[in-house]
Every structure is written in C-alpha cells, then in structure tokens.
Amino acid sequence: MVSMGDQKSSGFSGVGSRLTPKAFNIALNACPEGIKGVKYRLDPTTEIVDPTSSVIALSKDSSAIGVAVQILDNIDKPLPLGTDLVFSGYKPVGGNFIIPLKAAYYQTAKGIKGGTANSSLTFTMTYE
C-alpha cells in the first residue's frame, strides 16, 4: 500500500498535470543465489486511462472526480503497465533488493472534485 496522504487539488495546473510523486518500494527479500535475472510487471485492477503516461483509473469506491493515478519509475518516467520489465538491480548472489517506484495523482478532467482517490495494481515477479 502506498499512502499518498492528503493532497490539495490547487496543486494541479490543468488536464495532464500531476501532483508531487510519492516514492514507494517493492521489496524482494531473501532471493536465492544462482538466479540469473528477475522480471516484474504491474497490472492495474482498474482501467488504464492513458497507457503512454501510465495513468490508471481510480477504484469504484473512490469519491474524487477528474483524478487518476500515474505510476512512475524512480526517475519520474511513466512505468510501462502490463509489460514484463527487467529488474536491473538484481545480483545473482541473491539477497534482499528493492524496486524503487513512485505514484502521483494525475488530473484527467477540467473539473475536479476532492475526495478519496484509491486504485490498485497486481505485482507479478518472474525468476529466470
């Protein structure tokens, strides 16, 4: 779970703008020695609003309007969704690793209304 905290809608500058991204990590703990590589993917459980910008819709229980969630890598670039990605930080000696990512609220409509703004993704990891 990524806690986005309370955010102010005044931080948006128009459709396609986003609020300051919040960093989060996916932990890979106790990876065994000898694995050649790791791939991971994030599949939204809600609709993909904009695949190029990696923006996903809010869940149905959310009350905010005109807002979605953008998923980013650790340098603020949109992270491809529904695609196997190679985790370049993995070392064959095994151990503990983290995949650093970010999430941001993203304005999708001219008119926005504050409220709860939740979404979710399924994380899948593949060892080679």
Secondary structure as a PSIPRED ss2 file (coil, helix, strand):
# PSIPRED VFORMAT (PSIPRED V4.0)

   1 M C   1.000  0.000  0.000
   2 V C   1.000  0.000  0.000
   3 S C   1.000  0.000  0.000
   4 M C   1.000  0.000  0.000
   5 G C   1.000  0.000  0.000
   6 D C   1.000  0.000  0.000
   7 Q C   1.000  0.000  0.000
   8 K C   1.000  0.000  0.000
   9 S H   0.000  1.000  0.000
  10 S H   0.000  1.000  0.000
  11 G H   0.000  1.000  0.000
  12 F C   1.000  0.000  0.000
  13 S C   1.000  0.000  0.000
  14 G C   1.000  0.000  0.000
  15 V C   1.000  0.000  0.000
  16 G C   1.000  0.000  0.000
  17 S C   1.000  0.000  0.000
  18 R E   0.000  0.000  1.000
  19 L C   1.000  0.000  0.000
  20 T C   1.000  0.000  0.000
  21 P C   1.000  0.000  0.000
  22 K E   0.000  0.000  1.000
  23 A E   0.000  0.000  1.000
  24 F E   0.000  0.000  1.000
  25 N E   0.000  0.000  1.000
  26 I E   0.000  0.000  1.000
  27 A E   0.000  0.000  1.000
  28 L E   0.000  0.000  1.000
  29 N E   0.000  0.000  1.000
  30 A E   0.000  0.000  1.000
  31 C E   0.000  0.000  1.000
  32 P C   1.000  0.000  0.000
  33 E C   1.000  0.000  0.000
  34 G C   1.000  0.000  0.000
  35 I C   1.000  0.000  0.000
  36 K C   1.000  0.000  0.000
  37 G C   1.000  0.000  0.000
  38 V E   0.000  0.000  1.000
  39 K E   0.000  0.000  1.000
  40 Y E   0.000  0.000  1.000
  41 R E   0.000  0.000  1.000
  42 L E   0.000  0.000  1.000
  43 D E   0.000  0.000  1.000
  44 P E   0.000  0.000  1.000
  45 T C   1.000  0.000  0.000
  46 T C   1.000  0.000  0.000
  47 E C   1.000  0.000  0.000
  48 I E   0.000  0.000  1.000
  49 V E   0.000  0.000  1.000
  50 D E   0.000  0.000  1.000
  51 P C   1.000  0.000  0.000
  52 T C   1.000  0.000  0.000
  53 S C   1.000  0.000  0.000
  54 S C   1.000  0.000  0.000
  55 V E   0.000  0.000  1.000
  56 I E   0.000  0.000  1.000
  57 A C   1.000  0.000  0.000
  58 L C   1.000  0.000  0.000
  59 S C   1.000  0.000  0.000
  60 K C   1.000  0.000  0.000
  61 D C   1.000  0.000  0.000
  62 S C   1.000  0.000  0.000
  63 S C   1.000  0.000  0.000
  64 A C   1.000  0.000  0.000
  65 I E   0.000  0.000  1.000
  66 G C   1.000  0.000  0.000
  67 V E   0.000  0.000  1.000
  68 A E   0.000  0.000  1.000
  69 V E   0.000  0.000  1.000
  70 Q E   0.000  0.000  1.000
  71 I E   0.000  0.000  1.000
  72 L E   0.000  0.000  1.000
  73 D E   0.000  0.000  1.000
  74 N C   1.000  0.000  0.000
  75 I C   1.000  0.000  0.000
  76 D C   1.000  0.000  0.000
  77 K C   1.000  0.000  0.000
  78 P E   0.000  0.000  1.000
  79 L C   1.000  0.000  0.000
  80 P C   1.000  0.000  0.000
  81 L C   1.000  0.000  0.000
  82 G C   1.000  0.000  0.000
  83 T C   1.000  0.000  0.000
  84 D C   1.000  0.000  0.000
  85 L E   0.000  0.000  1.000
  86 V E   0.000  0.000  1.000
  87 F C   1.000  0.000  0.000
  88 S C   1.000  0.000  0.000
  89 G C   1.000  0.000  0.000
  90 Y C   1.000  0.000  0.000
  91 K C   1.000  0.000  0.000
  92 P C   1.000  0.000  0.000
  93 V C   1.000  0.000  0.000
  94 G C   1.000  0.000  0.000
  95 G E   0.000  0.000  1.000
  96 N E   0.000  0.000  1.000
  97 F E   0.000  0.000  1.000
  98 I E   0.000  0.000  1.000
  99 I E   0.000  0.000  1.000
 100 P E   0.000  0.000  1.000
 101 L E   0.000  0.000  1.000
 102 K E   0.000  0.000  1.000
 103 A E   0.000  0.000  1.000
 104 A E   0.000  0.000  1.000
 105 Y E   0.000  0.000  1.000
 106 Y E   0.000  0.000  1.000
 107 Q E   0.000  0.000  1.000
 108 T C   1.000  0.000  0.000
 109 A C   1.000  0.000  0.000
 110 K C   1.000  0.000  0.000
 111 G C   1.000  0.000  0.000
 112 I C   1.000  0.000  0.000
 113 K E   0.000  0.000  1.000
 114 G C   1.000  0.000  0.000
 115 G C   1.000  0.000  0.000
 116 T C   1.000  0.000  0.000
 117 A C   1.000  0.000  0.000
 118 N C   1.000  0.000  0.000
 119 S C   1.000  0.000  0.000
 120 S C   1.000  0.000  0.000
 121 L E   0.000  0.000  1.000
 122 T E   0.000  0.000  1.000
 123 F E   0.000  0.000  1.000
 124 T E   0.000  0.000  1.000
 125 M E   0.000  0.000  1.000
 126 T E   0.000  0.000  1.000
 127 Y E   0.000  0.000  1.000
 128 E C   1.000  0.000  0.000
